[in-house]
Amino acid sequence: MLQSLGYLGFHTANLDDWSGYGSRFLGMQLAERSQSSLCFRMDDRKQRILIHGEADRRPIFGWEADNAMAVEALGANLERAATKVVRMDKALAGQRHVTGGITFEDPGGNRLEVVYGSEVAPDPFKPGRAHSGFKTGPLGLGHIVLNTTNMDADVAFYTEVLGFELSDYVTKPFRAMFFYINSRHHSLALIEWPKRGIHHLMIEMYSLDDVGQGYDLALREEGRVATTLGRHSNDFMTSFYSNSPSGFLVESGWGGRTIDTANWQAFEVVEGPSLWGHERNWISAEGRELAAQMRMKAARDNVRAPVQVTPGNFAIASGECPWWENVKRAAE
Ligand SMILES: [Fe+2]
């Protein structure tokens, strides 16, 4: 039913902070700026991230469906589940640069929009800092992770009504569930937490160096890094997290895996959320210690995963080493 994460809207008290953070640090293109809003591009689309400084502080989560029929079918599902659905009028569809869509709320009161026919910009994407591009297309703009106080109600809504599928889940050092709608390992995740809100947005970059160069920029700013460089155990993303001017985190990542959605089986990831790194300044000291113990156990247990590459962002080195070839053969 749903195809991908299309666009997101966030509130900020300070548009100037977001304008520099979004463009010069994250590398998006500041495409439009008004008195009360900013609009960023990440690719060929007219808009991906909207920032508003007005009184309505609720974020907007824009999901894409194939066409008008798919949107209508989803609207009917929502109404059967007693969710109030509002059709987008022309003015709102115009603001979102889409042909049409619907708006509704999830059980936590988040504003969701499902749209079709997103407009492509006539001019090429110009990154706000030099980098090799964001990985979007059929995978969507990235993934979004929400903190929830009612995991069961949210899981039921997102899976049974909206059609998200469970990728996998972790129970320690916090409880989190990951969901896919396309071959990106997850487009949505939910973390059980005492307070609702956005946990993070992940944007994926084409080259590992794009992420490392962003990390260098983050290290030069006091308090910018929220989670150190590390690698996730489930989607294999190598990433770090920065504090955004809206209070939530943004994960800049490289090398996320794609999954075979036709044959995927959900399971519990017992190694914890990260294979190495990802020291989280947003969890308790006990949680950090537990996470560190889990990472060191994963290392001792030889938990390793190949890097996930895309044509054009890697080269195979000749790497001939008779000693290593023998070790490999002996292990086979
Ligand atoms: Fe993430």
Residues whose N, C-alpha, C, O or C-beta is under 5 A from the ligand:
A	BS01	LIG	M202 E251
